[in-house]
């Protein structure tokens, strides 16, 4: 059987989550889809999918086969472009992006809007998530993550740093006092981001590192929920500077402990492979890199 077609069928099964949906989208009989999958597993000498009544999930061998199939299909697509036209090939196809709500709302819109205006044949599909993503199993082409705890085994391109500030409403601070030192935070209701820094907040002042314990009655794994709580006067929140600078300028929030700088976090683009990225993904990465180089985050 044609291995390129088999690779197309296997990728479509993974993307659709079922053989019935894959058969429908490929205009192919289910028996033919099953046959191609069987051949793929025969060539791999391994079971590629866990089959259940609810869904299909990739085995460890299936994850490797999926990445290899994507590379094969991308290579086949590149070969099909006449060499004299390669330099003018336009990005097309779908890019599936995973990122937090903060990134989607604050850091991506300008890049995505310009990118889609220039490359109208590309479709961007954004999935909001604060969790570590399995790029293969979740069918993610590109994940944007803000973290200082990056898995060393993944492929990641640093984009920049995310600086943070402590903030609260003037009303809250008038009621409970203005912290002068980081240790004063122990007396306050701190709104805590549960994905990191759950009980310890890190600061620096003139190259001196300071770590202080914090606690509060509200935590969340989404910074924008904590921001809304801070705006209601419920406590002190550690927020990305990009998200709150205008609110501070408009005096809706007060910058707390301005002489102490919270530890910054890395912003990364995470992807499956450097070698066989589609033109669309490469172009988007270039745009992201250029954007963050000139953006104060």
N, C-alpha and C positions, 0 to 999 in steps of 0.2 A: 504493500500500500504506500501511497505518497506520504512521505514523512512530514512535509510542510503542511499538507492538509490535516494530517493527524495532529500536528502541533497546534494548528488553528482551532481544531475541534476541542482539544484538551484545554486550551486557554479560554475558549468560550464557555466550556462547562464550569471552570473555576469562576469566571466572571459572573455567570448567570446563577450559579449555585445549584443547578439541577440539569440533568441530561435532557429533560423534556423542554425546558426553556432554551437550552443550547440548540436542540434540534429545530425548534421553531424559528429562532433567530437566524440560523444558517440555511433554512429552507431544506432541511435534510431529515430523513426518517430517523426515528429513535433507534431503530435496529442498526442503522449505519453509524450513528454516533456511538452506540455501545461497542460496535465492532472496532471503530477507530481507537476508543479508549482501551479496549482489550489489547490491541496491537501495541499501543504506547506502553502498557504495563509489561507486555512481552519483551519489547525492546529494552526497557529499563530493568527487567528481571526483578521487579518489585511491585507491590501494590502502591498505587499513587493516590488513591482516595479512600477515606473512611466513608462507607455508605450507611446511612440510617434512614428511617422513615421521614425524619424532619429535614435533614440537609446533608450535603456532601462537604467534607473537610479534607484538607490536604494532609497526607502522611509526611514524614520527614523526607522520604524519597520524592514525594510529590512536590514538595516545596522546591527542591533542587531542579526537578524536571520542569516546573513552571517557569523558573528563572531562565533555564536553558531554552525553553520554547519561545519565550519572549525575545531572547537574543537571536534565535534562529529566524523568527518572523521579521524582526527589525532588519537583519542582514539581508533577508530575501527581498524586503521592500527596497533597501538601498540598491541592491543589484539591479532591480527592475527599472531604476531611474537611468535614462541615457546619460553617459558620462558628460556629454557636452552641456547637459542641462543641470548637472548636479549642483553647480554653484548658485543656481537660481531657484533651487527647490524650496517651496514654501512650507512652513510648518502646518500640519493639519492633524486631526485626530483628537482624542480625549486625554486630558490630564486630570487624574484624580488626586486631590490634595487633602491631607489631614492636618489640622491645626486647632489651636484653642480659639475660643470665642474672642479673646482679646486680640490675637493675631489677625483673625478674620475681619474684625471690626476696625482695627487701628493701623495695622502694618501692611496689609495686602491690597486694599481697594485701589489705591493709586496705581500700583504696578499692574494689577489684573485689568483695570479699565484700559490703560494704554496698550497693554499686550493684546487684548482682544480687538481693539480698534485697528491695530496694525496687522493682526493675523486672524481674520474673521472665520477661517476654516477650523480653528482650534476651539474645542469645547472644554471649559473648566468646570470640574465637579468638586466642590468643597465639602468636606465632612468635618463637623465640629467634634473634637475630642481632646481631652486633657490626659488621656492614658497613653502609655507606651504602645506603639502600633506595630503589629506584625505586617510588614509591607506586602509580603507575598499572600498571606492568608486573607488580609483585608483588602487586597487588590489596590494598594496605594502606590502611586507613582512617585509622590513627593510628600514628605512630612516636614512641617516647620515646627521646631520645638525650642522652648526657652528653658535651659537647664544648666546646672554645673555638674551633673552626674550622668554624663553621656556614656553609653555602652561602648567600650573600645572595639567591639567586634563589628560595629555597623559602619557603613560608609556615610560620612557626614562632611558637609562643607560649611565652615564657619561663615556667618553672614555679618555678625556684629555683636555688640553687647547691649543688654537691656538694663538700664539704670533705674533704680527705684527711689521713692521718697516716702517718708512717713507723713501721714496727713490725717486731719480730723476737722470737724466744724468748729467755728469759734464758740458756738454755744456749748458744745461738749467741753472744750478746754476751759471756758469760764466756770463751768460747774465743777469740774474735777481737777483743774490745775494744769499748768503748762509744764511738761517734762523739761528738765534742764540737762540731765545726764541720762544715758541709756538705762541705767539701773532704776530710774524713776518709773520706767514702763511697768515695773512689777506692781505698781499701785493703780494701774489703769486697765480698762477693758480693751484688750487687743483683739482685733478681728483677724483671724489666722487662716492663711492659705494652707490647706491640708496636704497638698502634694509635696511641699518641702518647707523646711523651717517651722515645723509644727510647734516646737516649744522654745527654740533658740533663734534669735535674730542677730545677725552679724553686721558690725559697723566698722568703719575706720575713720581715724582723725589724725592727720599729719603722720601717716604711715603706721600709726598705732592701732592694732586690731582690738576690737571690743566685742565681746559676746555677752548677751543678756538673756535671761529666761523671761518668757512672756506667757500670758494665759488670758483667756476670755471666754465669753459665753456663746460665741458664734464662730464657726469655721466653715469653710467651703472649698471645693476644688476648682472653683471658677472665680477669678479675681474681680470680675465685674459685679458679682453678687456682693462681695465684700465692699466694693466701692459704693454700691447703693445703700448698704447698711451704714457706712461712714457718713454719707450725705444726710442720713436721717438722724445723725448725732448719737449713734450707738457705740462709738468707740474709735480707736486709732487703728488705721489700716496701712499696711505696707503695699504700695501700689507702683506699677510701672510709671516712670516719669511721663512718658508719652501720653498716658491715659488721663493724667490729672493736672498737667501743667496749666492748661487753660482754665480749669476749675480754680486753681490757686490764684491765677492772674485775675479771675473774676471775683475773688474773695468768697467763693462758695466753700472753699476748703482752706485750711491753714497748714503751711509747711511746718511739721513738727521736727525738733532737733535738727535744724538746718546746718549746724556745724559738724554733724556726724553723717558720714555717707554710708548708706546701706551697701552691702556686697552686691556687685552687679552679676548678672547671669548671661551666659552665652546664648546667642541665637543661631540655630543651625538648620541647614537644609539637609534632610536625610533621604537617601534614595537607594535603589537596589544595585545598580551597576554603573560604572563609569564608561565601560567600553561600548555598550550598545544602546545608549540612550537615544530616544527619538529626537529628531530635529526640534520638535516642539518643546520637549523638556529641556534640552540644551539652551534654547533661546530664552525660556522662562528663567532658568537659573542665571543666565547672564544678566537679565533684567533685575532679578532680585539682588544679585551681588552689587551691581551698579547703584541700585536704589539705596541699599543700606550703607554704602560707602559715603553717601552724601546726606544721610538722614541722621539727625540727633535723636537717638533712642534712650 
